[in-house]
Amino acid sequence: MSIHEFLNTSPTWMKEDGPESDIVISTRIRIARNLARYPFPVLLTDSDAEAIVEEVRKALSSPEMQRIGKFELFRSRELSDVERQVFVEKHIISPALAEEDRRSAFAVLGNESVSVMINEEDHLRIQCIFPGFQVRNAWLSASRIDDILEMKLDYAFDEKYGFLTSCPTNVGTGIRASVMMHLPGLVLTNQINRILSAISQVGLVVRGLYGEGSDATGNLFQVSNQITLGQSEDEILENLQGVVKQILEHERAARNQLLRENREALEDRIWRSYGILAYARKIESKESMQRLSDIKLGIDLHLIKGVSAGILKELMVMTRPAFLQKLTGKELAPGERDWRRASIIRERLRSDSALQ
C-alpha cells in the first residue's frame, strides 16, 4: 500500500466488531525491545539509528515475516507533520515517535493491525491492535512477530532482569497490554473514581485515549498493566483480563441502573446529543466526542435505532485535527476544523439514516 492509501483507509480494529464490543473498543499489545550492539535511542548517533532501521527492515522482509503479510516501512523525516499526526490519531504510532522526526521510522502491516515503531523510546516497539476484548489473540499475534524478529536480531537481554529497556518500568517482559473501554455508565453514576482507585491497587493503570498524559475524552479509558518485571507474560495478561471482566460487569450494572432510575433523563441526554450532532454547523473536538459517546450509549441500550454501533470508533479518528486536514487537503485553522468536523458528523448520521 502507498502512503496515500494508508492515510485514507481505516484500520481493521475500527471497521470490525469484536467480543464485548458494546463496551470494549479495542485491545492492544505493545512489546518493547532493544538491540544489544547499540546504545539506547537517547544516546544513538545518526549512523547507528540508520543502521537499526536497516536491520529491522531486512528482518521484516524475511520469508518468515512475509508469511504473516507485507510490511510497508516509512521514515518519519519523509512525512509531513500532518501525515505523522494522522498515524498517531489512527493509533498506529505513538505521539513520541511522531515528534522524533529525524531518526525514527515505522513499519505497518497492510490491514494496520500490526505496526513496528523504530527508534522511539526503545529501538523497537511491536504493537498489535484487535477490535473488542481479545487479549489472548492480540498477544499471540504480537508474540509471533517478536519471535521471528528475535531470530533475526540480537536483542538486549539479561538473565536476571529479562529484556532491557530505556525506561526501568518496562524492564522484564517489556509488555504493555491495554484495553480501551467506553464507560459512560460508570461516569454518569459517579462510580468511575472509585473503580479507577481500585484498579490502581492491583498493578494496573488507567490512561486516556492516546495513552500517558492524555485525557479520557468521550468516556474512553485505557486500562493497562503497570508491572513488567517479576511477572510472567501469562500472569500479566491474566491479571488484565480478570480486572477488565470486573469492569465490564460494573459498567453493565451502571447502565441498567440508569435505565431503571433515570430513564427519562438518560433518553433526553442521548437524543439532545443526537440532535446537536445531526444539525450543528460547528463543533469542537471535545464536545463532539462527548456527544458521540452519548449516541453510542443510546445505540448499545437500544434507545437509538438506525445508527451503526461503530460510529464512535470511526468518528473518533475521522474528526481529529490531522485527519480532518488530510481529508480536506489543506491546513485548517481551529475554527475551520470545527466546521469541517460538524459537516463530517452530519454526513455520517445522514448516511446511516439513508440505509434504513
C-alpha angles and dihedrals in degrees: 000000000000125000088255092056093048092049094050103043132078121242118247092250089061097047101043134058123228138186114314089005092157087074108009112068098182147337122228133191118192123185122195118209137167133198116245099224097056137065117250113278095264089065099036121127117223091252092052091048091053091047090055092050090052094048091051092045091056092047091051090050093055119120090246092056093043089062087065093048145280118298121206115211121214127186111217094222090060093058128075122244090255093049092052090047091052089058088051092051090051089052092239095120134018126253088244093058092047090056093050093070099155106061107010130098138172139203124214131198114230097255090044093235089120131043132171115207116204126204097000115126086319130027090253135024112181111197132186123182123191128181117254127353104336108136096151096045092048090048093050090052094047093043092052091054091045091053092052093048091048089058090055101036133051104238122206103246135163123200092222103037103027123219112011119228139178093248116053091220090069097047115118115033093005089217128143112183116185138176121203110216135188105219110172093138093060091044095049093046091049093240098115097092092052091049093047091050091052091049092056090057093063100054098270131116132207122217138169133264096293100034129248114027096010128118126248093243118174090020089286117147131180114215114196143159118269099190121072101157123074096018130086123236090255093052092050093049095044092051092050093046093049094051094045090052089054091049089051090055093048092047093050090048090050091051091051089049090054091051092047100044107023107021096138094049090045093051090047091052093048096046093044088056090048091050093049093049093044094054110018116119095196131026136165122233097249094050093045091054092050092048091047089050089055091050093049089050089051091050093048091049091048091242091120121045130186097040123104114250089224094065094103094051092047100045097039085072102031093054097049117114100253094042091050091052092048091050091048094044096228143066112278130203115231092260092050090051090054090055093047092046092053091048094052092049092049091050092048093052091045092051091054091050091050091058093058 
